[in-house]
Amino acid sequence: MTSPTAEWPDSLLRDYGQMMSVRDVAQALNIEESNVRALLTATHHAGRMPGVKLGKSWRIDRDQLRVYLLAHHNYRSLSSTPTREANHG
């Protein structure tokens, strides 16, 4: 059985091809293209979105993006849970 958390990136990405453009990623994630480029070029390796620059264009592998989204979603969820419980419990 697949967890609901593991399914959400698939629902965002299913309408795109294997290799996505910056515009595709921005549309799928509902963020600005400039934010996608910033994630692709982040200086901190752990926060950098996986992608390949070909000439002036970036290409992002859909499967690698899925892994990236799951890793960062889980990190934020785990790091924010104790704070919420401490404030409300």
PDB file with one MODEL, atoms N, CA, C and O in Angstrom:
MODEL        1
ATOM      1  N   MET A   1       0.846  -1.183   0.000  1.00  0.00           N
ATOM      2  CA  MET A   1       0.000   0.000   0.000  1.00  0.00           C
ATOM      3  C   MET A   1       0.888   1.242   0.000  1.00  0.00           C
ATOM      4  O   MET A   1       1.858   1.305   0.755  1.00  0.00           O
ATOM      5  N   THR A   2       0.571   2.221  -0.829  1.00  0.00           N
ATOM      6  CA  THR A   2       1.332   3.454  -0.916  1.00  0.00           C
ATOM      7  C   THR A   2       0.741   4.484   0.026  1.00  0.00           C
ATOM      8  O   THR A   2      -0.478   4.632   0.109  1.00  0.00           O
ATOM      9  N   SER A   3       1.605   5.196   0.738  1.00  0.00           N
ATOM     10  CA  SER A   3       1.113   6.201   1.671  1.00  0.00           C
ATOM     11  C   SER A   3       0.615   7.419   0.902  1.00  0.00           C
ATOM     12  O   SER A   3       1.098   7.690  -0.197  1.00  0.00           O
ATOM     13  N   PRO A   4      -0.351   8.165   1.465  1.00  0.00           N
ATOM     14  CA  PRO A   4      -0.839   9.369   0.800  1.00  0.00           C
ATOM     15  C   PRO A   4       0.270  10.384   0.549  1.00  0.00           C
ATOM     16  O   PRO A   4       0.235  11.092  -0.457  1.00  0.00           O
ATOM     17  N   THR A   5       1.251  10.468   1.442  1.00  0.00           N
ATOM     18  CA  THR A   5       2.359  11.402   1.272  1.00  0.00           C
ATOM     19  C   THR A   5       3.150  11.065   0.022  1.00  0.00           C
ATOM     20  O   THR A   5       3.570  11.969  -0.701  1.00  0.00           O
ATOM     21  N   ALA A   6       3.365   9.777  -0.251  1.00  0.00           N
ATOM     22  CA  ALA A   6       4.139   9.366  -1.415  1.00  0.00           C
ATOM     23  C   ALA A   6       3.360   9.568  -2.712  1.00  0.00           C
ATOM     24  O   ALA A   6       3.966   9.597  -3.783  1.00  0.00           O
ATOM     25  N   GLU A   7       2.042   9.708  -2.647  1.00  0.00           N
ATOM     26  CA  GLU A   7       1.227   9.872  -3.847  1.00  0.00           C
ATOM     27  C   GLU A   7       1.135  11.316  -4.312  1.00  0.00           C
ATOM     28  O   GLU A   7       0.922  11.553  -5.501  1.00  0.00           O
ATOM     29  N   TRP A   8       1.286  12.298  -3.416  1.00  0.00           N
ATOM     30  CA  TRP A   8       1.047  13.680  -3.820  1.00  0.00           C
ATOM     31  C   TRP A   8       2.003  14.176  -4.895  1.00  0.00           C
ATOM     32  O   TRP A   8       1.553  14.915  -5.771  1.00  0.00           O
ATOM     33  N   PRO A   9       3.300  13.823  -4.897  1.00  0.00           N
ATOM     34  CA  PRO A   9       4.102  14.335  -6.016  1.00  0.00           C
ATOM     35  C   PRO A   9       3.653  13.739  -7.348  1.00  0.00           C
ATOM     36  O   PRO A   9       3.701  14.408  -8.380  1.00  0.00           O
ATOM     37  N   ASP A  10       3.222  12.496  -7.322  1.00  0.00           N
ATOM     38  CA  ASP A  10       2.779  11.845  -8.558  1.00  0.00           C
ATOM     39  C   ASP A  10       1.589  12.579  -9.159  1.00  0.00           C
ATOM     40  O   ASP A  10       1.505  12.737 -10.376  1.00  0.00           O
ATOM     41  N   SER A  11       0.678  13.023  -8.318  1.00  0.00           N
ATOM     42  CA  SER A  11      -0.495  13.732  -8.831  1.00  0.00           C
ATOM     43  C   SER A  11      -0.103  15.078  -9.429  1.00  0.00           C
ATOM     44  O   SER A  11      -0.763  15.549 -10.355  1.00  0.00           O
ATOM     45  N   LEU A  12       0.948  15.702  -8.925  1.00  0.00           N
ATOM     46  CA  LEU A  12       1.425  16.975  -9.476  1.00  0.00           C
ATOM     47  C   LEU A  12       2.176  16.791 -10.787  1.00  0.00           C
ATOM     48  O   LEU A  12       2.112  17.643 -11.673  1.00  0.00           O
ATOM     49  N   LEU A  13       2.881  15.681 -10.905  1.00  0.00           N
ATOM     50  CA  LEU A  13       3.827  15.500 -12.005  1.00  0.00           C
ATOM     51  C   LEU A  13       3.342  14.602 -13.132  1.00  0.00           C
ATOM     52  O   LEU A  13       4.004  14.523 -14.167  1.00  0.00           O
ATOM     53  N   ARG A  14       2.219  13.928 -12.972  1.00  0.00           N
ATOM     54  CA  ARG A  14       1.812  12.901 -13.931  1.00  0.00           C
ATOM     55  C   ARG A  14       1.541  13.414 -15.342  1.00  0.00           C
ATOM     56  O   ARG A  14       1.632  12.645 -16.298  1.00  0.00           O
ATOM     57  N   ASP A  15       1.215  14.684 -15.491  1.00  0.00           N
ATOM     58  CA  ASP A  15       0.893  15.219 -16.819  1.00  0.00           C
ATOM     59  C   ASP A  15       2.115  15.702 -17.593  1.00  0.00           C
ATOM     60  O   ASP A  15       1.979  16.249 -18.688  1.00  0.00           O
ATOM     61  N   TYR A  16       3.303  15.505 -17.033  1.00  0.00           N
ATOM     62  CA  TYR A  16       4.529  15.995 -17.658  1.00  0.00           C
ATOM     63  C   TYR A  16       5.385  14.840 -18.155  1.00  0.00           C
ATOM     64  O   TYR A  16       5.293  13.720 -17.653  1.00  0.00           O
ATOM     65  N   GLY A  17       6.213  15.125 -19.141  1.00  0.00           N
ATOM     66  CA  GLY A  17       7.129  14.126 -19.671  1.00  0.00           C
ATOM     67  C   GLY A  17       8.252  13.830 -18.679  1.00  0.00           C
ATOM     68  O   GLY A  17       8.340  14.439 -17.613  1.00  0.00           O
ATOM     69  N   GLN A  18       9.098  12.890 -19.053  1.00  0.00           N
ATOM     70  CA  GLN A  18      10.196  12.481 -18.167  1.00  0.00           C
ATOM     71  C   GLN A  18      11.158  13.634 -17.878  1.00  0.00           C
ATOM     72  O   GLN A  18      11.617  13.797 -16.748  1.00  0.00           O
ATOM     73  N   MET A  19      11.459  14.428 -18.900  1.00  0.00           N
ATOM     74  CA  MET A  19      12.349  15.573 -18.711  1.00  0.00           C
ATOM     75  C   MET A  19      11.509  16.843 -18.722  1.00  0.00           C
ATOM     76  O   MET A  19      10.803  17.130 -19.689  1.00  0.00           O
ATOM     77  N   MET A  20      11.597  17.595 -17.635  1.00  0.00           N
ATOM     78  CA  MET A  20      10.764  18.778 -17.460  1.00  0.00           C
ATOM     79  C   MET A  20      11.597  20.048 -17.613  1.00  0.00           C
ATOM     80  O   MET A  20      12.784  20.066 -17.287  1.00  0.00           O
ATOM     81  N   SER A  21      10.968  21.097 -18.106  1.00  0.00           N
ATOM     82  CA  SER A  21      11.614  22.398 -18.207  1.00  0.00           C
ATOM     83  C   SER A  21      11.364  23.176 -16.911  1.00  0.00           C
ATOM     84  O   SER A  21      10.582  22.757 -16.058  1.00  0.00           O
ATOM     85  N   VAL A  22      12.039  24.302 -16.786  1.00  0.00           N
ATOM     86  CA  VAL A  22      11.799  25.182 -15.631  1.00  0.00           C
ATOM     87  C   VAL A  22      10.327  25.598 -15.611  1.00  0.00           C
ATOM     88  O   VAL A  22       9.704  25.639 -14.550  1.00  0.00           O
ATOM     89  N   ARG A  23       9.782  25.903 -16.770  1.00  0.00           N
ATOM     90  CA  ARG A  23       8.370  26.299 -16.847  1.00  0.00           C
ATOM     91  C   ARG A  23       7.460  25.163 -16.380  1.00  0.00           C
ATOM     92  O   ARG A  23       6.510  25.399 -15.633  1.00  0.00           O
ATOM     93  N   ASP A  24       7.742  23.933 -16.814  1.00  0.00           N
ATOM     94  CA  ASP A  24       6.943  22.774 -16.388  1.00  0.00           C
ATOM     95  C   ASP A  24       6.947  22.635 -14.864  1.00  0.00           C
ATOM     96  O   ASP A  24       5.899  22.463 -14.243  1.00  0.00           O
ATOM     97  N   VAL A  25       8.132  22.710 -14.279  1.00  0.00           N
ATOM     98  CA  VAL A  25       8.254  22.554 -12.827  1.00  0.00           C
ATOM     99  C   VAL A  25       7.511  23.677 -12.113  1.00  0.00           C
ATOM    100  O   VAL A  25       6.804  23.434 -11.135  1.00  0.00           O
ATOM    101  N   ALA A  26       7.668  24.900 -12.597  1.00  0.00           N
ATOM    102  CA  ALA A  26       6.974  26.038 -11.987  1.00  0.00           C
ATOM    103  C   ALA A  26       5.463  25.846 -12.043  1.00  0.00           C
ATOM    104  O   ALA A  26       4.769  26.105 -11.060  1.00  0.00           O
ATOM    105  N   GLN A  27       4.953  25.397 -13.176  1.00  0.00           N
ATOM    106  CA  GLN A  27       3.511  25.160 -13.307  1.00  0.00           C
ATOM    107  C   GLN A  27       3.052  24.032 -12.384  1.00  0.00           C
ATOM    108  O   GLN A  27       2.027  24.155 -11.713  1.00  0.00           O
ATOM    109  N   ALA A  28       3.804  22.945 -12.351  1.00  0.00           N
ATOM    110  CA  ALA A  28       3.418  21.793 -11.528  1.00  0.00           C
ATOM    111  C   ALA A  28       3.388  22.150 -10.049  1.00  0.00           C
ATOM    112  O   ALA A  28       2.501  21.712  -9.317  1.00  0.00           O
ATOM    113  N   LEU A  29       4.365  22.950  -9.609  1.00  0.00           N
ATOM    114  CA  LEU A  29       4.479  23.287  -8.188  1.00  0.00           C
ATOM    115  C   LEU A  29       3.786  24.592  -7.821  1.00  0.00           C
ATOM    116  O   LEU A  29       3.729  24.970  -6.651  1.00  0.00           O
ATOM    117  N   ASN A  30       3.254  25.282  -8.841  1.00  0.00           N
ATOM    118  CA  ASN A  30       2.581  26.556  -8.628  1.00  0.00           C
ATOM    119  C   ASN A  30       3.501  27.578  -7.956  1.00  0.00           C
ATOM    120  O   ASN A  30       3.130  28.227  -6.978  1.00  0.00           O
ATOM    121  N   ILE A  31       4.713  27.701  -8.510  1.00  0.00           N
ATOM    122  CA  ILE A  31       5.679  28.682  -8.033  1.00  0.00           C
ATOM    123  C   ILE A  31       6.241  29.435  -9.239  1.00  0.00           C
ATOM    124  O   ILE A  31       6.029  29.029 -10.382  1.00  0.00           O
ATOM    125  N   GLU A  32       6.941  30.507  -8.988  1.00  0.00           N
ATOM    126  CA  GLU A  32       7.536  31.308 -10.053  1.00  0.00           C
ATOM    127  C   GLU A  32       8.732  30.575 -10.665  1.00  0.00           C
ATOM    128  O   GLU A  32       9.439  29.836  -9.979  1.00  0.00           O
ATOM    129  N   GLU A  33       8.945  30.789 -11.962  1.00  0.00           N
ATOM    130  CA  GLU A  33      10.102  30.202 -12.639  1.00  0.00           C
ATOM    131  C   GLU A  33      11.409  30.647 -11.987  1.00  0.00           C
ATOM    132  O   GLU A  33      12.358  29.866 -11.916  1.00  0.00           O
ATOM    133  N   SER A  34      11.469  31.878 -11.517  1.00  0.00           N
ATOM    134  CA  SER A  34      12.686  32.372 -10.855  1.00  0.00           C
ATOM    135  C   SER A  34      12.989  31.570  -9.586  1.00  0.00           C
ATOM    136  O   SER A  34      14.154  31.380  -9.237  1.00  0.00           O
ATOM    137  N   ASN A  35      11.951  31.101  -8.900  1.00  0.00           N
ATOM    138  CA  ASN A  35      12.155  30.279  -7.704  1.00  0.00           C
ATOM    139  C   ASN A  35      12.702  28.899  -8.076  1.00  0.00           C
ATOM    140  O   ASN A  35      13.535  28.341  -7.362  1.00  0.00           O
ATOM    141  N   VAL A  36      12.231  28.361  -9.185  1.00  0.00           N
ATOM    142  CA  VAL A  36      12.753  27.071  -9.657  1.00  0.00           C
ATOM    143  C   VAL A  36      14.238  27.222  -9.982  1.00  0.00           C
ATOM    144  O   VAL A  36      15.051  26.389  -9.584  1.00  0.00           O
ATOM    145  N   ARG A  37      14.590  28.291 -10.710  1.00  0.00           N
ATOM    146  CA  ARG A  37      16.004  28.520 -11.052  1.00  0.00           C
ATOM    147  C   ARG A  37      16.854  28.703  -9.802  1.00  0.00           C
ATOM    148  O   ARG A  37      17.986  28.223  -9.740  1.00  0.00           O
ATOM    149  N   ALA A  38      16.310  29.397  -8.808  1.00  0.00           N
ATOM    150  CA  ALA A  38      17.044  29.583  -7.553  1.00  0.00           C
ATOM    151  C   ALA A  38      17.294  28.238  -6.868  1.00  0.00           C
ATOM    152  O   ALA A  38      18.373  28.021  -6.315  1.00  0.00           O
ATOM    153  N   LEU A  39      16.318  27.339  -6.897  1.00  0.00           N
ATOM    154  CA  LEU A  39      16.500  26.016  -6.300  1.00  0.00           C
ATOM    155  C   LEU A  39      17.516  25.185  -7.085  1.00  0.00           C
ATOM    156  O   LEU A  39      18.276  24.414  -6.499  1.00  0.00           O
ATOM    157  N   LEU A  40      17.527  25.341  -8.392  1.00  0.00           N
ATOM    158  CA  LEU A  40      18.474  24.608  -9.235  1.00  0.00           C
ATOM    159  C   LEU A  40      19.919  25.063  -9.014  1.00  0.00           C
ATOM    160  O   LEU A  40      20.855  24.287  -9.206  1.00  0.00           O
ATOM    161  N   THR A  41      20.091  26.308  -8.617  1.00  0.00           N
ATOM    162  CA  THR A  41      21.437  26.858  -8.454  1.00  0.00           C
ATOM    163  C   THR A  41      21.800  27.127  -7.000  1.00  0.00           C
ATOM    164  O   THR A  41      22.785  27.812  -6.726  1.00  0.00           O
ATOM    165  N   ALA A  42      21.022  26.599  -6.072  1.00  0.00           N
ATOM    166  CA  ALA A  42      21.283  26.816  -4.649  1.00  0.00           C
ATOM    167  C   ALA A  42      22.704  26.400  -4.293  1.00  0.00           C
ATOM    168  O   ALA A  42      23.197  25.373  -4.762  1.00  0.00           O
ATOM    169  N   THR A  43      23.353  27.198  -3.466  1.00  0.00           N
ATOM    170  CA  THR A  43      24.734  26.901  -3.087  1.00  0.00           C
ATOM    171  C   THR A  43      24.817  25.774  -2.067  1.00  0.00           C
ATOM    172  O   THR A  43      25.824  25.069  -2.007  1.00  0.00           O
ATOM    173  N   HIS A  44      23.778  25.597  -1.271  1.00  0.00           N
ATOM    174  CA  HIS A  44      23.762  24.517  -0.286  1.00  0.00           C
ATOM    175  C   HIS A  44      23.268  23.243  -0.965  1.00  0.00           C
ATOM    176  O   HIS A  44      22.128  23.186  -1.426  1.00  0.00           O
ATOM    177  N   HIS A  45      24.110  22.234  -1.025  1.00  0.00           N
ATOM    178  CA  HIS A  45      23.809  21.009  -1.765  1.00  0.00           C
ATOM    179  C   HIS A  45      22.497  20.349  -1.324  1.00  0.00           C
ATOM    180  O   HIS A  45      21.741  19.866  -2.168  1.00  0.00           O
ATOM    181  N   ALA A  46      22.220  20.321  -0.032  1.00  0.00           N
ATOM    182  CA  ALA A  46      21.028  19.636   0.471  1.00  0.00           C
ATOM    183  C   ALA A  46      19.735  20.281  -0.032  1.00  0.00           C
ATOM    184  O   ALA A  46      18.716  19.600  -0.147  1.00  0.00           O
ATOM    185  N   GLY A  47      19.758  21.572  -0.331  1.00  0.00           N
ATOM    186  CA  GLY A  47      18.564  22.259  -0.790  1.00  0.00           C
ATOM    187  C   GLY A  47      18.468  22.383  -2.289  1.00  0.00           C
ATOM    188  O   GLY A  47      17.461  22.870  -2.802  1.00  0.00           O
ATOM    189  N   ARG A  48      19.492  21.953  -3.007  1.00  0.00           N
ATOM    190  CA  ARG A  48      19.536  22.118  -4.456  1.00  0.00           C
ATOM    191  C   ARG A  48      18.626  21.114  -5.154  1.00  0.00           C
ATOM    192  O   ARG A  48      18.690  19.912  -4.899  1.00  0.00           O
ATOM    193  N   MET A  49      17.785  21.628  -6.032  1.00  0.00           N
ATOM    194  CA  MET A  49      16.919  20.778  -6.844  1.00  0.00           C
ATOM    195  C   MET A  49      17.782  20.122  -7.926  1.00  0.00           C
ATOM    196  O   MET A  49      18.616  20.793  -8.534  1.00  0.00           O
ATOM    197  N   PRO A  50      17.597  18.838  -8.170  1.00  0.00           N
ATOM    198  CA  PRO A  50      18.398  18.172  -9.199  1.00  0.00           C
ATOM    199  C   PRO A  50      17.997  18.633 -10.592  1.00  0.00           C
ATOM    200  O   PRO A  50      16.812  18.724 -10.913  1.00  0.00           O
ATOM    201  N   GLY A  51      18.983  18.918 -11.402  1.00  0.00           N
ATOM    202  CA  GLY A  51      18.717  19.334 -12.769  1.00  0.00           C
ATOM    203  C   GLY A  51      20.008  19.407 -13.559  1.00  0.00           C
ATOM    204  O   GLY A  51      21.101  19.378 -12.993  1.00  0.00           O
ATOM    205  N   VAL A  52      19.874  19.501 -14.859  1.00  0.00           N
ATOM    206  CA  VAL A  52      21.019  19.576 -15.762  1.00  0.00           C
ATOM    207  C   VAL A  52      20.829  20.803 -16.633  1.00  0.00           C
ATOM    208  O   VAL A  52      19.751  21.026 -17.183  1.00  0.00           O
ATOM    209  N   LYS A  53      21.889  21.602 -16.756  1.00  0.00           N
ATOM    210  CA  LYS A  53      21.831  22.768 -17.627  1.00  0.00           C
ATOM    211  C   LYS A  53      22.428  22.406 -18.973  1.00  0.00           C
ATOM    212  O   LYS A  53      23.587  22.000 -19.064  1.00  0.00           O
ATOM    213  N   LEU A  54      21.633  22.556 -20.009  1.00  0.00           N
ATOM    214  CA  LEU A  54      22.058  22.287 -21.379  1.00  0.00           C
ATOM    215  C   LEU A  54      22.004  23.610 -22.132  1.00  0.00           C
ATOM    216  O   LEU A  54      20.928  24.090 -22.488  1.00  0.00           O
ATOM    217  N   GLY A  55      23.172  24.192 -22.369  1.00  0.00           N
ATOM    218  CA  GLY A  55      23.209  25.520 -22.963  1.00  0.00           C
ATOM    219  C   GLY A  55      22.640  26.520 -21.979  1.00  0.00           C
ATOM    220  O   GLY A  55      23.152  26.671 -20.870  1.00  0.00           O
ATOM    221  N   LYS A  56      21.570  27.208 -22.385  1.00  0.00           N
ATOM    222  CA  LYS A  56      20.927  28.185 -21.503  1.00  0.00           C
ATOM    223  C   LYS A  56      19.696  27.618 -20.803  1.00  0.00           C
ATOM    224  O   LYS A  56      19.078  28.303 -19.987  1.00  0.00           O
ATOM    225  N   SER A  57      19.336  26.381 -21.113  1.00  0.00           N
ATOM    226  CA  SER A  57      18.108  25.774 -20.584  1.00  0.00           C
ATOM    227  C   SER A  57      18.402  24.717 -19.532  1.00  0.00           C
ATOM    228  O   SER A  57      19.405  24.007 -19.603  1.00  0.00           O
ATOM    229  N   TRP A  58      17.504  24.629 -18.552  1.00  0.00           N
ATOM    230  CA  TRP A  58      17.571  23.586 -17.537  1.00  0.00           C
ATOM    231  C   TRP A  58      16.603  22.471 -17.898  1.00  0.00           C
ATOM    232  O   TRP A  58      15.539  22.720 -18.464  1.00  0.00           O
ATOM    233  N   ARG A  59      16.978  21.240 -17.567  1.00  0.00           N
ATOM    234  CA  ARG A  59      16.094  20.081 -17.684  1.00  0.00           C
ATOM    235  C   ARG A  59      16.118  19.356 -16.341  1.00  0.00           C
ATOM    236  O   ARG A  59      17.174  19.129 -15.751  1.00  0.00           O
ATOM    237  N   ILE A  60      14.929  19.003 -15.883  1.00  0.00           N
ATOM    238  CA  ILE A  60      14.771  18.351 -14.587  1.00  0.00           C
ATOM    239  C   ILE A  60      14.105  17.007 -14.829  1.00  0.00           C
ATOM    240  O   ILE A  60      13.025  16.935 -15.415  1.00  0.00           O
ATOM    241  N   ASP A  61      14.755  15.944 -14.375  1.00  0.00           N
ATOM    242  CA  ASP A  61      14.196  14.600 -14.500  1.00  0.00           C
ATOM    243  C   ASP A  61      13.019  14.467 -13.537  1.00  0.00           C
ATOM    244  O   ASP A  61      13.163  14.718 -12.340  1.00  0.00           O
ATOM    245  N   ARG A  62      11.863  14.077 -14.054  1.00  0.00           N
ATOM    246  CA  ARG A  62      10.646  13.977 -13.246  1.00  0.00           C
ATOM    247  C   ARG A  62      10.822  13.051 -12.040  1.00  0.00           C
ATOM    248  O   ARG A  62      10.348  13.370 -10.950  1.00  0.00           O
ATOM    249  N   ASP A  63      11.492  11.917 -12.215  1.00  0.00           N
ATOM    250  CA  ASP A  63      11.673  10.980 -11.107  1.00  0.00           C
ATOM    251  C   ASP A  63      12.583  11.558 -10.028  1.00  0.00           C
ATOM    252  O   ASP A  63      12.339  11.360  -8.838  1.00  0.00           O
ATOM    253  N   GLN A  64      13.627  12.268 -10.436  1.00  0.00           N
ATOM    254  CA  GLN A  64      14.513  12.911  -9.458  1.00  0.00           C
ATOM    255  C   GLN A  64      13.795  14.043  -8.736  1.00  0.00           C
ATOM    256  O   GLN A  64      14.009  14.259  -7.543  1.00  0.00           O
ATOM    257  N   LEU A  65      12.949  14.759  -9.456  1.00  0.00           N
ATOM    258  CA  LEU A  65      12.158  15.822  -8.827  1.00  0.00           C
ATOM    259  C   LEU A  65      11.212  15.227  -7.793  1.00  0.00           C
ATOM    260  O   LEU A  65      11.034  15.794  -6.715  1.00  0.00           O
ATOM    261  N   ARG A  66      10.610  14.098  -8.111  1.00  0.00           N
ATOM    262  CA  ARG A  66       9.708  13.429  -7.167  1.00  0.00           C
ATOM    263  C   ARG A  66      10.442  13.090  -5.875  1.00  0.00           C
ATOM    264  O   ARG A  66       9.935  13.345  -4.783  1.00  0.00           O
ATOM    265  N   VAL A  67      11.635  12.516  -6.000  1.00  0.00           N
ATOM    266  CA  VAL A  67      12.443  12.167  -4.822  1.00  0.00           C
ATOM    267  C   VAL A  67      12.790  13.424  -4.024  1.00  0.00           C
ATOM    268  O   VAL A  67      12.707  13.433  -2.796  1.00  0.00           O
ATOM    269  N   TYR A  68      13.176  14.475  -4.727  1.00  0.00           N
ATOM    270  CA  TYR A  68      13.508  15.752  -4.091  1.00  0.00           C
ATOM    271  C   TYR A  68      12.304  16.289  -3.303  1.00  0.00           C
ATOM    272  O   TYR A  68      12.447  16.708  -2.154  1.00  0.00           O
ATOM    273  N   LEU A  69      11.135  16.273  -3.920  1.00  0.00           N
ATOM    274  CA  LEU A  69       9.940  16.783  -3.253  1.00  0.00           C
ATOM    275  C   LEU A  69       9.586  15.966  -2.020  1.00  0.00           C
ATOM    276  O   LEU A  69       9.236  16.527  -0.982  1.00  0.00           O
ATOM    277  N   LEU A  70       9.674  14.666  -2.127  1.00  0.00           N
ATOM    278  CA  LEU A  70       9.388  13.812  -0.969  1.00  0.00           C
ATOM    279  C   LEU A  70      10.379  14.060   0.161  1.00  0.00           C
ATOM    280  O   LEU A  70       9.986  14.132   1.325  1.00  0.00           O
ATOM    281  N   ALA A  71      11.646  14.188  -0.169  1.00  0.00           N
ATOM    282  CA  ALA A  71      12.671  14.403   0.857  1.00  0.00           C
ATOM    283  C   ALA A  71      12.454  15.738   1.565  1.00  0.00           C
ATOM    284  O   ALA A  71      12.579  15.816   2.787  1.00  0.00           O
ATOM    285  N   HIS A  72      12.139  16.761   0.829  1.00  0.00           N
ATOM    286  CA  HIS A  72      11.965  18.069   1.443  1.00  0.00           C
ATOM    287  C   HIS A  72      10.623  18.204   2.141  1.00  0.00           C
ATOM    288  O   HIS A  72      10.519  18.916   3.140  1.00  0.00           O
ATOM    289  N   HIS A  73       9.614  17.547   1.646  1.00  0.00           N
ATOM    290  CA  HIS A  73       8.320  17.541   2.323  1.00  0.00           C
ATOM    291  C   HIS A  73       8.440  16.847   3.676  1.00  0.00           C
ATOM    292  O   HIS A  73       7.956  17.363   4.684  1.00  0.00           O
ATOM    293  N   ASN A  74       9.073  15.695   3.703  1.00  0.00           N
ATOM    294  CA  ASN A  74       9.232  14.948   4.950  1.00  0.00           C
ATOM    295  C   ASN A  74      10.070  15.713   5.953  1.00  0.00           C
ATOM    296  O   ASN A  74       9.778  15.686   7.148  1.00  0.00           O
ATOM    297  N   TYR A  75      11.113  16.402   5.487  1.00  0.00           N
ATOM    298  CA  TYR A  75      11.974  17.163   6.387  1.00  0.00           C
ATOM    299  C   TYR A  75      11.172  18.270   7.066  1.00  0.00           C
ATOM    300  O   TYR A  75      11.264  18.446   8.281  1.00  0.00           O
ATOM    301  N   ARG A  76      10.398  19.005   6.300  1.00  0.00           N
ATOM    302  CA  ARG A  76       9.612  20.096   6.887  1.00  0.00           C
ATOM    303  C   ARG A  76       8.548  19.548   7.826  1.00  0.00           C
ATOM    304  O   ARG A  76       8.318  20.114   8.895  1.00  0.00           O
ATOM    305  N   SER A  77       7.898  18.460   7.443  1.00  0.00           N
ATOM    306  CA  SER A  77       6.855  17.888   8.293  1.00  0.00           C
ATOM    307  C   SER A  77       7.431  17.420   9.619  1.00  0.00           C
ATOM    308  O   SER A  77       6.854  17.676  10.676  1.00  0.00           O
ATOM    309  N   LEU A  78       8.558  16.739   9.567  1.00  0.00           N
ATOM    310  CA  LEU A  78       9.161  16.222  10.791  1.00  0.00           C
ATOM    311  C   LEU A  78       9.694  17.348  11.665  1.00  0.00           C
ATOM    312  O   LEU A  78       9.572  17.287  12.888  1.00  0.00           O
ATOM    313  N   SER A  79      10.278  18.366  11.067  1.00  0.00           N
ATOM    314  CA  SER A  79      10.874  19.424  11.859  1.00  0.00           C
ATOM    315  C   SER A  79       9.824  20.347  12.465  1.00  0.00           C
ATOM    316  O   SER A  79      10.099  20.993  13.476  1.00  0.00           O
ATOM    317  N   SER A  80       8.626  20.430  11.878  1.00  0.00           N
ATOM    318  CA  SER A  80       7.623  21.338  12.409  1.00  0.00           C
ATOM    319  C   SER A  80       6.661  20.655  13.380  1.00  0.00           C
ATOM    320  O   SER A  80       5.970  21.342  14.133  1.00  0.00           O
ATOM    321  N   THR A  81       6.597  19.332  13.384  1.00  0.00           N
ATOM    322  CA  THR A  81       5.643  18.620  14.240  1.00  0.00           C
ATOM    323  C   THR A  81       5.850  18.888  15.728  1.00  0.00           C
ATOM    324  O   THR A  81       4.873  19.204  16.406  1.00  0.00           O
ATOM    325  N   PRO A  82       7.072  18.781  16.284  1.00  0.00           N
ATOM    326  CA  PRO A  82       7.242  19.022  17.724  1.00  0.00           C
ATOM    327  C   PRO A  82       6.815  20.424  18.127  1.00  0.00           C
ATOM    328  O   PRO A  82       6.254  20.603  19.208  1.00  0.00           O
ATOM    329  N   THR A  83       7.061  21.410  17.299  1.00  0.00           N
ATOM    330  CA  THR A  83       6.690  22.786  17.635  1.00  0.00           C
ATOM    331  C   THR A  83       5.190  22.926  17.748  1.00  0.00           C
ATOM    332  O   THR A  83       4.691  23.547  18.687  1.00  0.00           O
ATOM    333  N   ARG A  84       4.463  22.354  16.798  1.00  0.00           N
ATOM    334  CA  ARG A  84       3.010  22.421  16.851  1.00  0.00           C
ATOM    335  C   ARG A  84       2.476  21.720  18.094  1.00  0.00           C
ATOM    336  O   ARG A  84       1.590  22.236  18.775  1.00  0.00           O
ATOM    337  N   GLU A  85       3.023  20.538  18.384  1.00  0.00           N
ATOM    338  CA  GLU A  85       2.547  19.805  19.555  1.00  0.00           C
ATOM    339  C   GLU A  85       2.873  20.552  20.822  1.00  0.00           C
ATOM    340  O   GLU A  85       2.064  20.556  21.750  1.00  0.00           O
ATOM    341  N   ALA A  86       4.025  21.185  20.898  1.00  0.00           N
ATOM    342  CA  ALA A  86       4.411  21.927  22.089  1.00  0.00           C
ATOM    343  C   ALA A  86       3.496  23.131  22.291  1.00  0.00           C
ATOM    344  O   ALA A  86       3.174  23.476  23.428  1.00  0.00           O
ATOM    345  N   ASN A  87       3.075  23.774  21.202  1.00  0.00           N
ATOM    346  CA  ASN A  87       2.222  24.942  21.305  1.00  0.00           C
ATOM    347  C   ASN A  87       0.762  24.607  21.572  1.00  0.00           C
ATOM    348  O   ASN A  87       0.028  25.410  22.147  1.00  0.00           O
ATOM    349  N   HIS A  88       0.343  23.406  21.147  1.00  0.00           N
ATOM    350  CA  HIS A  88      -1.066  23.050  21.265  1.00  0.00           C
ATOM    351  C   HIS A  88      -1.340  21.889  22.223  1.00  0.00           C
ATOM    352  O   HIS A  88      -2.483  21.453  22.362  1.00  0.00           O
ATOM    353  N   GLY A  89      -0.327  21.408  22.860  1.00  0.00           N
ATOM    354  CA  GLY A  89      -0.568  20.206  23.650  1.00  0.00           C
ATOM    355  C   GLY A  89      -0.172  20.308  24.999  1.00  0.00           C
ATOM    356  O   GLY A  89      -0.327  19.354  25.762  1.00  0.00           O
TER     357      GLY A  89
ENDMDL
END
